[in-house]
Amino acid sequence: MLRYSLVLHMEEPLYLAACYDDTGSGICTTKSVEDACSWVMYETASKVARHITEILKVDVSIRQAAI
C-alpha cells in the first residue's frame, strides 16, 4: 500500500514528524525519513501540506513514503 510523507523545504529539507494544532506550535520535523509521519490517502497529505505551508510559510512537497 502506498503512503505519503511531507518534505518541508527550509534551509535544509526536513520531513514532517508530527502536526498537532493549528498554530504551528505542535509541528515537529525530522531529518530522518524513518521518523516521518505518513498518510495512506494523498488527499489527506495534501490537506496537511497546505496547512503547513500557510502556518510556516514554507514550500512543502508530498513524497511517496518508503515502507
GIGI-V292276 format. One record per pair of residues at least 24 apart in sequence whose C-alpha atoms are under 10 Angstrom apart, sorted by the first residue. I is the first residue (numbers start at 1). J is the second residue. Records with the same first field share a line. If there is no record, write none. Layout:
I=J ; J
//
This chain:
1=40 ; 67
2=38 ; 39 ; 40 ; 41 ; 42 ; 64 ; 65 ; 66 ; 67
3=37 ; 38 ; 39 ; 40 ; 41 ; 42 ; 45 ; 63 ; 64 ; 65 ; 66 ; 67
4=36 ; 37 ; 38 ; 39 ; 40 ; 41 ; 42 ; 43 ; 44 ; 45 ; 46 ; 62 ; 63 ; 64 ; 65 ; 66 ; 67
5=33 ; 36 ; 37 ; 38 ; 39 ; 40 ; 42 ; 45 ; 46 ; 48 ; 49 ; 61 ; 62 ; 63 ; 64 ; 65 ; 66
6=33 ; 36 ; 37 ; 38 ; 39 ; 45 ; 46 ; 48 ; 49 ; 52 ; 60 ; 61 ; 62 ; 63 ; 64 ; 65
7=31 ; 33 ; 36 ; 49 ; 59 ; 60 ; 61 ; 62 ; 63
8=49 ; 52 ; 53 ; 56 ; 57 ; 58 ; 59 ; 60 ; 61 ; 62
9=58 ; 59 ; 60 ; 61
10=56 ; 57 ; 58 ; 59 ; 60
13=60
14=60
15=60 ; 61 ; 62 ; 63
16=48 ; 49 ; 52 ; 60
19=48 ; 51 ; 52
22=51 ; 52 ; 54 ; 55
23=51 ; 52 ; 55 ; 56
24=51 ; 52 ; 54 ; 55 ; 56
25=55
27=52 ; 55 ; 56
33=65 ; 66
34=65 ; 66 ; 67
36=65
37=65
38=62 ; 63 ; 64 ; 65 ; 66 ; 67
39=64 ; 65
40=64 ; 65
//
